[in-house]
Amino acid sequence: MRQREVLRREQIRRETETALRDSGLTLDPERRNLFESRYIQERRKIEQLLRQQIEAERQQQLPSLIQQLKKEFQPQQQSHGTPTMKPTQSPKSGKSESSPRDR
């Protein structure tokens, strides 16, 4: 986990440098630090907004996913009208346990 955080910070640092370079600005060290700080601050806001949007969309799509899975995993006898195993058949022997009048 610590390694991931270090890699993430390094990636943000590289992207901050790219943003500064792409802006065409030439800043003194103090203003450069301020630019980097503001870039990171605004980037966090954007990322938070995107996370909220994704979560809202996920919440909208979950009910249909649950219904789809419910249909997919419902026992066959309820969804297709045919039982998976005959109720009179013993699972161990495979022989019928029907009553004498059924024979």
C-alpha positions in Angstrom: 0.0 0.0 0.0 2.8 2.4 0.8 4.4 1.6 -2.5 1.2 2.5 -4.4 1.0 5.8 -2.6 4.6 6.6 -3.5 3.9 5.7 -7.2 0.7 7.8 -7.2 2.5 10.9 -5.8 5.3 10.4 -8.4 2.7 10.2 -11.1 0.9 13.4 -9.9 4.3 15.2 -9.7 5.1 14.2 -13.3 1.6 15.4 -14.4 2.0 18.6 -12.5 5.3 19.3 -14.3 3.6 18.5 -17.6 0.8 20.9 -16.9 3.3 23.6 -16.0 5.3 23.0 -19.2 2.1 22.9 -21.3 0.9 26.2 -19.8 4.0 27.9 -21.2 4.6 29.7 -18.0 8.0 30.5 -16.6 7.7 30.9 -12.9 10.1 31.7 -10.1 10.3 28.9 -7.4 7.8 30.5 -5.1 5.2 30.9 -7.9 6.0 27.4 -9.2 5.2 25.9 -5.8 2.0 27.9 -5.7 1.1 26.6 -9.2 1.8 23.0 -8.2 -0.2 23.4 -5.0 -3.2 24.8 -6.9 -2.9 22.2 -9.7 -3.1 19.4 -7.1 -5.9 21.1 -5.2 -8.0 21.5 -8.3 -7.2 18.0 -9.6 -8.5 16.6 -6.3 -11.7 18.4 -6.8 -12.1 17.0 -10.3 -11.3 13.5 -9.1 -13.8 13.8 -6.3 -16.5 15.0 -8.7 -15.8 12.1 -11.0 -16.0 9.6 -8.2 -19.3 11.0 -7.2 -20.6 10.8 -10.7 -19.4 7.2 -11.1 -21.0 6.3 -7.8 -24.3 7.9 -8.8 -24.3 6.0 -12.1 -23.4 2.8 -10.3 -26.4 3.2 -7.9 -28.7 3.8 -10.9 -27.5 0.6 -12.7 -27.4 -1.7 -9.6 -31.2 -2.5 -9.5 -31.2 -3.8 -13.1 -28.0 -5.8 -12.5 -29.6 -7.4 -9.4 -32.8 -8.2 -11.4 -30.6 -9.7 -14.2 -28.7 -11.8 -11.7 -31.8 -12.8 -9.9 -33.3 -14.2 -13.2 -30.0 -15.9 -14.1 -29.5 -17.6 -10.7 -33.2 -18.4 -9.9 -33.7 -22.1 -9.6 -34.7 -23.7 -12.9 -38.1 -25.0 -11.6 -39.2 -21.4 -11.0 -37.8 -19.8 -14.2 -38.5 -22.6 -16.7 -41.2 -24.7 -15.0 -39.0 -27.9 -15.0 -37.4 -29.2 -11.8 -33.7 -29.9 -11.8 -34.2 -33.3 -10.0 -37.3 -35.4 -9.8 -38.7 -35.1 -6.2 -39.3 -38.9 -6.0 -35.8 -39.8 -6.9 -33.2 -40.5 -4.2 -30.0 -38.6 -4.8 -27.8 -41.4 -3.4 -29.2 -44.4 -5.3 -30.8 -42.8 -8.2 -33.7 -45.2 -7.7 -37.3 -44.1 -7.5 -38.8 -43.9 -4.1 -42.3 -43.9 -5.4 -45.2 -45.6 -3.5 -46.4 -49.1 -4.6 -49.4 -47.7 -6.4 -47.1 -45.5 -8.7 -45.3 -48.6 -10.0 
